[in-house]
Amino acid sequence: MDLLNTLVDKGLRRELPTREEALAVLATSDDELLDVVAAAGKVRRQWFGRRVKLNYLVNLKSGLCPEDCSYCSQRLGSKADILKYTWLKPDEASKAAAAGVAGGAKRVCLVASGRGPTDRDIDRVSETIEAIKEQNEGVEVCACLGLLADGQAERLRAAGADAYNHNLNTSEATYGDITSTHTYQDRVDTVTKAHGAGLSACSGLIAGMGESDEDLVDVVFSLRELDPDSVPVNFLIPFEGTPLAKEWNLTPQRCLRILAMTRFVCPDVEVRLAGGREVHLRSMQPLALHLVNSIFLGDYLTSEGQAGQADLDMIADAGFEVEGADTTTLPRHRADALAASACGTSPAGCGSHEDSACGSHEGGGCGPCGGHGAAEVPEQVPADQARTDLVAVRRRGAGTDLAPNV
């Protein structure tokens, strides 16, 4: 296809596709799907080889969020049956983080529900970051605490945080339909604050909330403009007890097209397969490894993920390798620019734009929340419809008193 050849050429040059080209990827047929995956895979391999970075979530504070994000099981008024607890102590969080590092995780993501952290919360998280870094040499730490006030990103950076996550989630045009207690611009401002403090910015999206192809392209193009180093792609888990509980809009094929489009638009960025992969991609998860270069290992915030060993087996069986702690994730042009920005010698961020000189999903503290499926013998279902009969969202820690992601 001329379209795919054009997109590969642009991806290898870090050149932005047109909106029409991005939309065309989402509109490809199932007969063309493997061609789309193969083309986007060439771009992925150019910048990241066959490495897969493993990330591990530690949910520092769960539930009871004052924000009304429709997709979130921790939202204001949520009737979802999830674990609820206040802040984990630094030693508890460090112990949880160590379990992920032992499984091969290179980055630990510290997530807390809420609109945003108080200064006391920043103190708590700073102590936790220090404890994790002391006990796990070389581990990266990403904080995800919601909307940041002035100066808070700098304090997290000083405490040893490497990155900050705050997802845009959906297009600016439809954001008000999803959340009313804060704005799309609030989220953009927080990502900008993280960049400005020299933190590696992490910001992504949630697909499957009823958005159009145009909305998906809008949010990915907005992410390209913000230029985060990492773009998590979440697929909605329609938790019972939330307003989007009945939104089953995704098929494995559509998920792959969304991931491919994201790779073409953000060619040299860490694209992370995040919440919902087990539910929506199911047996086609290995194909997604040709598009993404990063996944979460184990459980998510409020739901269970695929077993960690199953993830490791999947990576090996698909011919990929787990990225080691001694390997730099980002291509040299981006890694050098991030290091320079952290030292205050150049503007934060860089890399995706052609003219550059270098190269979670929940509530206020929005990380991804996933689950995994349980198959039954289904009735015949058209291939272009979501298969809700295959899905059983499993609540993390159901029937237990467990707090961290164990």
Salt bridges, closest charged atoms under 4 A:
GLU15 OE1 - ARG13 NH2 2.57
GLU21 OE1 - LYS10 NZ 2.95
ASP30 OD1 - ARG257 NH2 2.40
GLU67 OE1 - ARG115 NH1 3.22
GLU67 OE1 - HIS182 ND1 2.68
ASP81 OD2 - ARG395 NH2 3.45
ASP119 OD1 - ARG155 NH1 3.52
ASP121 OD1 - ARG124 NE 3.44
ASP123 OD1 - ARG155 NH2 2.27
GLU140 OE1 - LYS53 NZ 2.80
GLU140 OE1 - ARG107 NE 2.92
ASP150 OD1 - LYS193 NZ 3.66
ASP162 OD2 - LYS133 NZ 2.70
ASP213 OD1 - ARG254 NH2 2.82
ASP218 OD1 - ARG19 NH1 2.52
ASP227 OD1 - ARG334 NH1 3.14
ASP229 OD1 - ARG334 NH2 2.97
GLU240 OE2 - LYS246 NZ 3.62
ASP268 OD2 - HIS333 NE2 2.64
ASP268 OD2 - ARG334 NH1 3.93
GLU270 OE1 - LYS53 NZ 3.56
GLU270 OE2 - ARG272 NH2 3.14
GLU278 OE2 - ARG277 NH2 3.71
GLU304 OE1 - ARG394 NE 2.76
ASP311 OD2 - ARG277 NH2 2.91
GLU323 OE1 - ARG51 NH1 2.44
GLU323 OE2 - LYS106 NZ 2.62
ASP389 OD1 - ARG387 NE 3.23
